[in-house]
Amino acid sequence: MNGNNRKDITPGISVEIVLKADQKTGNLTKGIVKDILTNSATHPHGIKVRLTDGQIGRVQKIYPK
């Protein structure tokens, strides 16, 4: 599942995000969502979130519970 829809993302789920510094390389960082930072219902580049370790990026992949 991709991370373009805000309704698919809730705090506590496991996701892979692309950090701002990694946007050119496409390197993904795995973590647990702490906060959802995007207010709109959808975003073409992925919903922006903060992970529990404090890193911020756009969701590229959502792992089912």
Backbone hydrogen bonds, N-H to C=O, Kabsch-Sander energy under -0.5 kcal/mol:
donor,donor_aa,acceptor,acceptor_aa,energy
6,R,4,N,-0.5
6,R,41,A,-3.2
8,D,5,N,-1.2
9,I,6,R,-1.6
12,G,33,V,-2.5
13,I,10,T,-1.7
15,V,31,G,-2.8
16,E,61,K,-2.5
17,I,29,T,-2.9
18,V,58,R,-2.1
19,L,17,I,-0.6
19,L,27,N,-0.5
20,K,56,I,-0.6
22,D,19,L,-1.1
23,Q,20,K,-1.2
26,G,22,D,-3.1
27,N,22,D,-0.6
29,T,17,I,-2.9
31,G,15,V,-2.4
33,V,13,I,-2.3
34,K,50,R,-3.1
35,D,50,R,-1.8
37,L,35,D,-0.6
37,L,48,K,-2.7
38,T,48,K,-1.3
43,H,4,N,-1.7
46,G,43,H,-1.4
47,I,3,G,-2.9
49,V,57,G,-2.8
50,R,35,D,-2.7
51,L,55,Q,-3.0
52,T,32,I,-2.1
54,G,51,L,-2.1
57,G,49,V,-2.0
58,R,18,V,-1.8
59,V,47,I,-2.6
60,Q,16,E,-3.1
61,K,16,E,-1.7
62,I,1,M,-2.2
63,Y,14,S,-2.6
